[in-house]
Amino acid sequence: MSILSYLHVALTTRLAELRRDGERGDSPVPTAVIIAGLVAVAMAVTALALAKANNWMTGIPDHTNPE
């Protein structure tokens, strides 16, 4: 049997096994949607924390050095 015949048989056998297996895991689309949602929430929390910190810093009176 030549190497090309062997590779052809091995490839077709493997593809047939993959087609037969119905449970191949979850689609990457829901995972990408979840990650995008988590990134949006993280950005909102970061923006809120930054706004609170900036408001707190602007509320501090002017600093004077001790004499």
Helices and strands as residue ranges (DSSP letters): H 3-20, H 28-58
